[in-house]
Amino acid sequence: MQCCVLRAACCVLRAACCVLRAACCVLR
């Protein structure tokens, strides 16, 4: 899905989540 987009927004909220979303972005 839009993991990449969510990653950017989540990154602003939490750096740790940014790492998790980054992995999601790569997987997707």
C-alpha positions in Angstrom: 0.0 0.0 0.0 1.1 3.6 0.7 3.8 2.4 3.2 6.2 4.9 1.8 3.9 7.8 2.3 2.9 6.5 5.8 6.6 6.1 6.6 7.2 9.9 6.1 4.3 10.9 8.3 5.1 8.3 10.9 8.8 9.3 10.8 7.7 12.8 11.9 5.7 11.3 14.8 8.2 8.6 15.9 11.8 7.9 14.7 11.5 4.3 15.8 8.3 3.9 13.8 10.2 5.5 10.9 12.6 2.5 10.8 9.7 0.0 10.9 7.9 1.9 8.1 11.1 2.0 6.1 11.3 -1.7 6.2 7.7 -1.9 5.1 8.5 0.5 2.3 11.2 -1.9 1.1 9.1 -5.0 1.4 6.2 -3.4 -0.5 
